[in-house]
């Protein structure tokens, strides 16, 4: 059996962690990335082929060269706020790009796909714990594109005999436990990397959007999943559809939540830095609570998150931040002095 997997967006944050996990499990990951937000230095466990998923000619060249048995599809624009301002870019890259990828996969008889979806497809939740059968009502263009991508995959599966696993992530966070790779975004809008930047002196403060939510401390609650646990879920999903010719849609989360203030407090404890914050109004469309019901992933994939307690997530992120910014004991002291 061919063990090659084409990983679109393989130079990105989650894609690069998935490539490491694939290699550790005997696969040959081929990263296909246009490097608009990825980091080519994070492609270490297989070849990098530079290209855009909208370029069907280039995709076909790469697929004919490596003959992958499956695709892991991470290539996507993901910034919610940006999607509101630039919806055309999101529909072009995410939806049209997925259309091109599916067409090339079909023409080259690739019948297995693991797709990187998002809790954004649920919109404003009606339940404290969100199961896969929750109504799908995305509230921003990013969520709309992810749902369109999901539906396209399902339609192609029904017509062209494609097996798939659609994995709806909640909040991916943390960094590789061995410290080899971590966040790869050129511009990051996620809370934990931003907290790490404040702690290392690269930013003065971090904004907290909404302190009047119906939560114990007034800040929004999210389900944080360690990126290494997330990568493992992709391996298990790939194996599952390979053995059972399955079509799955699964939440990937911990089924528990932490408030924004919880995360800030943990970051202060781990980094031993004050980390100034600035309170602001709620952002439009931000629900007060997003927590996964991940029982189906645990049951069907026998998936058990190992690193997704908040302390481990933040600790791994801090180790990565120190490594990528070159912080040693001396430079840490200098940066800290400058920050205060």
C-alpha positions in Angstrom: 0.0 0.0 0.0 1.2 3.5 -0.8 1.8 5.4 2.4 2.2 8.8 0.9 -0.3 11.6 2.1 -0.6 14.9 0.4 -0.9 17.6 3.1 -2.3 20.9 1.8 -1.2 23.7 4.1 1.6 21.4 5.4 3.8 24.3 6.2 1.2 25.9 8.5 0.6 25.5 12.3 -1.6 22.5 12.4 -0.4 21.1 9.1 3.2 20.9 10.2 2.3 19.1 13.4 0.2 16.7 11.4 3.2 16.0 9.1 5.4 15.2 12.1 2.7 12.8 13.4 2.3 11.2 9.9 6.0 10.6 9.7 6.1 9.1 13.2 3.4 6.7 12.1 5.1 5.4 9.0 3.6 7.7 6.4 5.4 9.9 3.9 3.8 13.4 4.1 4.2 15.7 1.1 3.5 19.3 2.0 1.7 21.4 -0.6 1.7 25.0 0.4 1.8 28.4 -1.2 3.5 29.8 1.9 1.1 32.7 2.3 1.0 32.1 6.0 3.0 28.9 6.5 6.7 28.5 7.4 8.9 26.4 5.1 11.3 25.8 8.0 8.6 23.7 9.6 8.5 21.2 6.7 11.0 18.7 8.1 9.3 15.3 7.8 8.8 15.1 4.0 9.2 17.1 0.8 7.8 20.6 0.3 6.1 21.3 -3.0 5.2 25.0 -3.4 1.9 25.6 -5.0 -1.6 27.0 -4.6 -4.7 24.6 -4.3 -6.4 26.8 -7.0 -3.8 25.8 -9.5 -5.1 22.5 -10.8 -2.2 22.1 -13.2 0.4 22.4 -10.4 -1.7 20.1 -8.2 -1.9 17.5 -10.9 1.9 17.6 -11.4 2.6 17.0 -7.7 0.0 14.3 -7.4 1.3 12.4 -10.5 4.9 12.7 -9.0 4.1 11.3 -5.6 0.9 9.3 -6.1 -0.6 9.9 -2.7 -3.2 7.5 -1.3 -4.9 10.2 0.7 -5.2 14.0 1.2 -5.1 15.9 4.5 -6.6 19.3 3.6 -5.5 22.2 5.9 -5.0 24.9 3.3 -7.4 27.7 4.2 -7.6 31.3 5.2 -8.8 31.4 8.8 -9.0 34.9 10.3 -12.6 35.6 11.2 -12.3 39.3 11.3 -10.5 39.5 8.0 -13.2 37.3 6.4 -15.8 39.9 7.2 -13.7 42.6 5.4 -12.5 40.4 2.5 -15.1 37.8 1.9 -14.1 37.4 -1.8 -10.7 36.3 -0.8 -12.1 33.7 1.6 -14.6 32.3 -0.9 -11.9 32.2 -3.6 -9.2 30.5 -1.5 -11.3 28.3 0.7 -14.3 27.3 -1.5 -12.9 27.5 -5.0 -9.6 26.1 -3.8 -11.4 23.1 -2.3 -13.4 22.6 -5.5 -10.1 22.5 -7.5 -8.5 20.1 -5.0 -11.5 17.7 -5.1 -11.6 17.8 -8.9 -7.9 16.9 -9.2 -8.3 14.2 -6.5 -11.2 12.7 -8.4 -9.4 12.7 -11.7 -6.4 11.0 -10.1 -8.5 8.4 -8.2 -7.7 9.6 -4.7 -10.6 8.4 -2.6 -9.6 9.4 1.0 -9.6 12.8 2.6 -9.3 14.2 6.1 -10.5 17.8 6.2 -9.7 20.6 8.6 -13.1 22.1 9.5 -14.1 24.4 12.4 -16.5 24.9 15.2 -17.3 28.1 13.3 -19.9 26.1 11.3 -22.1 26.0 14.4 -22.4 29.8 14.8 -24.0 30.9 18.0 -24.5 27.7 20.0 -27.8 26.7 21.5 -26.3 24.3 24.0 -23.5 24.4 26.6 -21.8 21.4 25.0 -22.0 21.2 21.2 -22.6 17.9 19.5 -22.2 17.2 15.8 -25.9 17.3 15.2 -26.2 20.9 16.5 -27.8 23.2 13.9 -25.3 24.7 11.5 -25.7 28.4 11.4 -22.3 30.2 10.8 -22.3 33.9 11.5 -19.3 35.1 9.5 -17.8 34.5 6.0 -15.1 32.2 7.4 -17.7 29.9 9.0 -19.8 30.1 5.8 -16.8 28.9 3.7 -16.0 26.1 6.1 -19.6 24.8 5.9 -19.5 25.1 2.1 -16.3 23.1 2.0 -17.9 20.4 4.2 -20.9 20.2 2.0 -18.8 20.0 -1.2 -16.9 17.1 0.3 -20.1 15.3 1.2 -21.6 15.8 -2.3 -18.4 14.6 -4.0 -18.4 11.6 -1.7 -21.9 10.7 -2.6 -21.3 11.0 -6.3 -17.7 9.9 -6.7 -17.1 7.3 -3.9 -14.9 9.5 -1.7 -14.2 8.4 1.9 -13.7 11.3 4.3 -13.3 12.5 7.9 -14.4 16.0 8.5 -12.9 17.2 11.8 -14.4 20.3 13.4 -11.7 21.8 15.6 -12.5 24.0 18.6 -9.4 26.1 19.8 -6.1 24.6 18.6 -3.3 25.7 20.9 0.1 24.9 22.3 3.2 23.7 20.5 5.0 20.4 19.8 6.0 18.8 23.1 9.6 18.3 22.0 9.9 22.0 21.0 10.7 21.4 17.4 7.8 23.4 15.9 5.0 25.7 17.1 2.8 28.5 15.8 3.7 29.3 12.2 1.3 32.2 11.3 2.9 35.4 10.1 0.0 37.3 11.8 -1.6 35.5 14.7 -4.9 36.5 16.3 -5.2 33.7 18.8 -5.1 34.4 22.5 -2.3 32.1 23.7 0.4 33.1 21.1 -0.5 36.7 21.8 -0.1 36.2 25.6 3.3 34.6 24.9 4.3 37.7 22.9 3.3 40.0 25.8 5.2 37.8 28.2 8.3 37.9 26.1 8.2 41.7 25.7 7.2 41.7 22.0 3.8 43.3 22.8 2.9 45.7 25.6 -0.5 44.3 26.5 -3.4 42.1 25.2 -7.0 43.0 24.8 -9.8 41.1 26.4 -13.0 41.5 24.4 -15.9 41.2 26.7 -15.9 41.0 30.5 -19.7 40.9 30.9 -20.5 37.4 29.6 -22.6 35.0 31.6 -19.6 33.2 32.9 -18.1 33.0 36.4 -15.5 35.8 35.7 -17.4 37.5 32.9 -15.0 36.5 30.1 -15.8 34.1 27.2 -15.3 30.4 27.6 -13.5 28.2 25.0 -12.5 24.6 24.5 -8.7 24.5 24.0 -7.2 21.4 22.3 -3.4 20.8 22.2 -2.2 20.8 18.6 -0.3 17.5 19.2 -3.5 15.8 20.3 -5.2 17.4 17.3 -2.6 15.9 15.0 -3.1 12.5 16.5 -6.8 12.7 15.8 -5.9 13.2 12.1 -3.8 10.0 12.1 -6.6 8.0 13.8 -9.2 9.4 11.4 -7.0 8.5 8.4 -6.6 5.0 9.6 -10.3 4.7 10.4 -11.5 5.7 6.9 -8.8 3.5 5.3 -10.0 0.4 7.1 -13.8 1.0 7.0 -14.5 3.1 4.0 -16.1 5.5 6.4 -17.6 9.0 6.1 -17.3 10.8 9.4 -18.0 14.3 10.8 -16.5 14.7 14.3 -15.8 17.4 16.8 -12.3 17.5 18.1 -12.1 19.2 21.5 -11.8 18.3 25.2 -15.5 18.7 26.2 -14.4 21.2 28.9 -13.9 24.9 28.7 -11.7 27.6 30.2 -12.5 31.3 30.3 -10.2 33.9 28.8 -9.3 35.0 32.3 -8.4 31.5 33.2 -6.0 31.5 30.3 -4.5 34.8 31.2 -4.0 33.7 34.8 -2.3 30.5 33.7 0.0 32.4 31.3 1.0 34.7 34.2 1.7 31.6 36.4 3.7 29.7 33.8 5.8 32.7 32.5 6.1 34.5 35.8 5.3 37.7 34.0 2.6 40.3 34.9 1.1 40.3 31.3 -0.9 43.5 31.2 -4.4 43.3 29.8 -6.9 45.8 28.4 -10.6 45.3 28.6 -12.8 46.1 25.6 -16.3 45.5 24.4 -17.5 42.2 23.0 -16.7 41.5 19.4 -19.7 41.0 17.2 -20.7 37.4 16.7 -18.5 36.1 19.6 -20.6 33.5 21.6 -20.0 33.4 25.3 -19.2 29.7 25.3 -17.9 27.2 22.7 -17.3 23.7 24.1 -17.2 20.5 22.1 -19.0 17.3 22.8 -16.2 15.1 21.6 -17.6 11.8 22.7 -17.9 10.5 19.1 -14.2 11.1 18.3 -13.3 9.2 21.5 -15.6 6.3 20.7 -15.1 5.9 17.0 -11.4 6.7 16.8 -10.4 5.6 20.3 -8.8 9.0 20.6 -7.6 10.2 24.0 -6.1 13.7 24.3 -2.9 13.5 26.3 -1.7 17.1 26.4 -4.8 19.3 26.5 -4.9 20.4 30.1 -4.4 24.1 30.2 -1.1 24.0 32.1 0.5 21.8 29.4 -0.9 23.8 26.6 0.4 27.1 27.9 3.8 25.6 29.0 4.4 24.2 25.6 3.5 27.5 24.0 5.9 29.4 26.3 8.7 27.0 25.6 8.2 27.6 21.9 8.0 31.3 22.3 11.3 31.4 24.2 12.9 29.2 21.5 11.7 31.2 18.5 12.6 34.5 20.0 16.0 33.3 21.3 15.3 34.0 24.9 17.9 32.6 27.3 18.4 33.6 30.9 20.2 36.8 30.0 18.1 38.0 27.1 14.9 37.2 29.1 16.1 39.5 31.9 16.8 42.3 29.4 13.5 41.9 27.6 11.6 41.8 30.9 13.4 45.0 32.1 12.4 46.7 28.9 8.8 45.6 29.2 8.4 47.2 32.6 
